């Protein structure tokens, strides 16, 4: 089987503090992900979740083969406020989760207020 044809799931998350600092960003990401699918059919959103325990918004995305997620995140950076990405492995389901969070400078300012 050709690995470029295989599909797998990843998660794209927005931290609670990033969503709180930029109230409009969750809706913006919903629209952005829809538009990205129209541009690159190797990508699609399977479902959206809101984790009550963490406050994080999470999109479970299906990608084909070795689609570059870093490229998607770089493109997203042009459309929403500055952020940093934390790459984590989720033990419950073995997926990789890319968490959008406040950039360090924003994080430092919010902790001082």
ChimeraX attribute file (.defattr): number of C-alpha atoms within 10 A of each C-alpha:
attribute: neighborCount
match mode: 1-to-1
recipient: residues
	/A:1	5
	/A:2	6
	/A:3	9
	/A:4	10
	/A:5	12
	/A:6	11
	/A:7	14
	/A:8	12
	/A:9	18
	/A:10	20
	/A:11	22
	/A:12	20
	/A:13	23
	/A:14	23
	/A:15	17
	/A:16	17
	/A:17	16
	/A:18	23
	/A:19	19
	/A:20	12
	/A:21	14
	/A:22	13
	/A:23	11
	/A:24	11
	/A:25	17
	/A:26	18
	/A:27	10
	/A:28	12
	/A:29	16
	/A:30	13
	/A:31	11
	/A:32	16
	/A:33	18
	/A:34	13
	/A:35	11
	/A:36	17
	/A:37	13
	/A:38	12
	/A:39	10
	/A:40	12
	/A:41	10
	/A:42	16
	/A:43	21
	/A:44	19
	/A:45	19
	/A:46	13
	/A:47	11
	/A:48	15
	/A:49	11
	/A:50	13
	/A:51	12
	/A:52	8
	/A:53	6
	/A:54	9
	/A:55	14
	/A:56	19
	/A:57	19
	/A:58	20
	/A:59	23
	/A:60	18
	/A:61	17
	/A:62	17
	/A:63	22
	/A:64	17
	/A:65	14
	/A:66	13
	/A:67	14
	/A:68	10
	/A:69	14
	/A:70	11
	/A:71	10
	/A:72	14
	/A:73	16
	/A:74	10
	/A:75	13
	/A:76	17
	/A:77	14
	/A:78	9
	/A:79	12
	/A:80	15
	/A:81	13
	/A:82	16
	/A:83	20
	/A:84	15
	/A:85	18
	/A:86	11
	/A:87	13
	/A:88	13
	/A:89	13
	/A:90	12
	/A:91	8
	/A:92	6
	/A:93	8
	/A:94	11
	/A:95	15
	/A:96	15
	/A:97	20
	/A:98	22
	/A:99	21
	/A:100	24
	/A:101	20
	/A:102	23
	/A:103	14
	/A:104	12
	/A:105	10
	/A:106	14
	/A:107	15
	/A:108	11
	/A:109	9
	/A:110	12
	/A:111	7
	/A:112	6
	/A:113	5
